Amino acid sequence: MTILAFAGALRAGSFNRKLLAVAVEALRGQAEIDLLDLRDVPM
């Protein structure tokens, strides 16, 4: 299974990014996770 994950906040130390890191670690070995960094997208 492949999961595309992104944090809703752009700030590096945001709670959303920390929560995403925990989720990615919990799923390691069970799914392929692609992280989309929205900081690379001009808004």
Secondary structure by P-SEA (a helix, b strand, c coil): cbbbbbbcccccccaaaaaaaaaaaaacccbbbbbbccccccc
